[in-house]
Amino acid sequence: MRILIASVFILILLSLGSALFYLMRDKGASNNTVRALALRVGFSIALFLFLIAAHQLGWIESTGIRY
């Protein structure tokens, strides 16, 4: 489960990096930056929904705040 969550988080960061690359290269002239940012938002929402579903199904457990 940790590997899956970490890999999706890496995909989010790669999408953010590609958006920065397209922004610097194209100077905002093309839609590549918008597509990369939309993909990042999609990955983030999918990860959030997956975490909620995994918690509800008992695949992961919350540990609470440790002092």
Secondary structure, DSSP 8 states (H G I E B T S, - for coil): -HHHHHHHHHHHHHHHHHHHHHHHHHTT-SSHHHHHHHHHHHHHHHHHHHHHHHHHHTSS-------
